[in-house]
Amino acid sequence: MEIKDKITIPQSRDRVFEALNDVAVLKLCIPGCEELERVGQNDLVAKVTLKIGPVKARFGGRVKLDPSLAPNAFSLSGEGDGGIAGFAKGGADVTLIENDGQTILRYSAKAETGGKLAQLGARLIASTAKKLSKLFFEKFLKVMSGKIQLEEKPRVSMS
């Protein structure tokens, strides 16, 4: 299945690119994300809990970022294992176009599932994937618009 859409973000392209590579921003925006950690310059590990139809699963997975076309575009790919629920894997290509101080973000994402998840049916999987993509980018837009603030880490006093 393939999902395509675009949103306009009231920030410069460089700032949008930076935010899309910020672990704190991604963790806040990824639906069901419990943990997200950078384990290499372009490698992340995550734990995400999702409900897809009647199946609720906790996925552990890896994400690989490819910033070779930065800041105009980048891609990512990943896969997650949900144990008995099955697996999910996919990727996305993102293009960032600067336009009068704003950024038009276009994305194209592909996903596939296996195991019990795949038995739920293509229509349910596709509608859930579209919903999750929409939730991510709606939250990302709110973060970039200042409507949602990132939690600041508490400062440790040495006195």
DANORFEN-V830953 format. One record per backbone hydrogen bond with DSSP energy under -1.0 kcal/mol. CO is the residue of the C=O (numbers start at 1). NH is the residue of the N-H. E is the energy in kcal/mol with one decimal. If there is no record, write none. Layout:
CO/NH/E ; CO/NH/E
//
This chain:
1/111/-1.4 ; 3/109/-3.1 ; 5/107/-2.5 ; 7/105/-3.1 ; 9/11/-2.2 ; 9/103/-2.7 ; 12/16/-2.2 ; 13/17/-2.8 ; 14/18/-2.5 ; 15/19/-2.3 ; 16/20/-2.3 ; 19/22/-1.4 ; 22/26/-2.7 ; 23/27/-2.8 ; 24/28/-1.7 ; 25/29/-1.9 ; 26/30/-2.6 ; 30/33/-1.9 ; 32/49/-2.5 ; 35/47/-2.1 ; 37/45/-2.5 ; 42/65/-3.1 ; 43/39/-2.5 ; 43/40/-1.2 ; 44/63/-2.6 ; 45/37/-2.5 ; 46/61/-2.4 ; 47/34/-3.2 ; 47/35/-1.7 ; 48/59/-3.7 ; 50/57/-2.8 ; 52/55/-2.1 ; 55/52/-3.5 ; 57/50/-2.6 ; 59/48/-2.3 ; 60/81/-2.5 ; 61/46/-2.4 ; 62/79/-1.8 ; 63/44/-2.7 ; 64/77/-2.1 ; 66/75/-1.8 ; 67/70/-2.2 ; 69/72/-1.2 ; 69/73/-1.1 ; 72/96/-3.6 ; 74/94/-3.0 ; 75/66/-3.2 ; 76/92/-2.4 ; 77/64/-3.4 ; 78/90/-2.5 ; 79/62/-1.9 ; 80/88/-2.2 ; 81/60/-1.8 ; 82/85/-1.8 ; 83/86/-1.4 ; 85/117/-2.1 ; 86/82/-3.3 ; 87/114/-2.0 ; 88/80/-3.2 ; 89/112/-2.7 ; 90/78/-2.7 ; 91/110/-2.7 ; 92/76/-2.3 ; 93/108/-2.0 ; 94/74/-2.1 ; 95/106/-2.5 ; 97/104/-3.1 ; 99/102/-1.5 ; 102/99/-3.2 ; 103/9/-3.1 ; 104/97/-2.4 ; 105/7/-2.2 ; 106/95/-2.7 ; 107/5/-1.8 ; 108/93/-2.5 ; 109/3/-2.8 ; 110/91/-2.2 ; 112/89/-2.5 ; 114/87/-1.3 ; 115/119/-1.0 ; 117/120/-1.5 ; 121/125/-2.2 ; 122/126/-2.8 ; 123/127/-2.4 ; 124/128/-2.2 ; 125/129/-2.6 ; 126/130/-2.4 ; 127/131/-2.1 ; 128/132/-2.7 ; 129/133/-2.4 ; 130/134/-2.5 ; 131/135/-2.5 ; 132/136/-2.4 ; 133/137/-2.5 ; 134/138/-2.4 ; 135/139/-2.2 ; 136/140/-2.6 ; 137/141/-2.3 ; 138/142/-1.9 ; 139/143/-2.4 ; 140/144/-2.7 ; 141/145/-1.8 ; 142/147/-2.2 ; 142/148/-1.3 ; 143/146/-1.2
//
